[in-house]
Each structure stands twice: as structure tokens, then as C-alpha cells.
Amino acid sequence: MPLQSAILSGNTRLDQAASTGPSIKVGLPDDLDAVRRIQKALVALGYSLPRSFPDGPTGEPDGIYGDETARAVTDFQRKAFPGSLMEWDGRAAPIRFPRWMGCFPKAAALFHPPPFLLSADRM
């Protein structure tokens, strides 16, 4: 099933990662556009990725799924799956995409973060 988020939809690799895998993770080169969309999604959720966005959060991300991106994904996972330590691995994987998708509007619209992301320690 294709992703329905305005940020994440439209990329075959993300559709693959969201349905059957494999995960997008640190250490393996991956689809540049897919990783950039993940990085943009993280910034839209309020996470700071200064190394991944060398020209600032309104610029283009680098598209590298490195330690900074993985840490932000792990922070998101901690908030989305507070009682499931096994989910905190920093990977963009099929089981986690439904929860991630619930955080974004289906169309380009004003973003309102879900309550579990509103704490001051999210960055």
C-alpha cells in the first residue's frame, strides 16, 4: 500500500520500506530521495538535524542516513512506542511506518504534531 503522507509519499523505496522492507538504516547506501524525505519528515516533527541540513532546516537535506538521522528516528520511536524498547533501533522499517504516517496530514497542510511529540525534550 503506498504511503499517504504529503512528505513521504511518491517514493518507491519508501513504499517498499513501509510494506515489506528492507528497512532504511545506517551503514548502507540508500535511495537519496527516500532519505531526504525521512529527514524532512523528522524536521517537520520538530527534530533538529543541523549536520543533515547544512543550509538550515528550510534548505535541502544531505540524504545521508547517518548517525544524526538514525538518532532522530530513534527519538521518534521512543515517543511513538514508549513501552517497546525493541522498536527503538533507528531504522525506517515496515512495522513502524503506520505510526509515523499517523503524524502527518495526507495532503500538504498545516502540520500539528501529535501530543507525544510536544514535550520539551524531543530534540
Steps between C-alpha positions, in 0.01 A plus 500: 500500500652836400573755770240774536710778654573816302861476622565127464282398205616473143821304555518134400773419754296644788194308382715186505641573847148565630350179365743209487843649562789501506545773757681823432786518750848625583795345325346421164479740207135552413269697275597868535144628454361251755749605765441869428126448548564329834724788605237756396235304693716506812550877474123542448453310827731746676825305509826684444740364236763773457761281328243349263371847405821697437303803374252492789167322550338674202778387264549163334616214720810300407317168448747306713345258750778553751521506876317832533200381297495164677508673840203718404311191376580325830376804695179489296466127570541558875209744489284292265566166674569596864473148641666311214876514532533254209360771271776750585755400236522811278378315190222607267329161491158361397357451848570862596368685196129484598575688822719749315231555237250592769713805580463664160210644301416314179529820299725801529337680792593665825678245714387441856729262688334220696495541880782252562738730307417820686732446795794740535757217487424392144826634350 
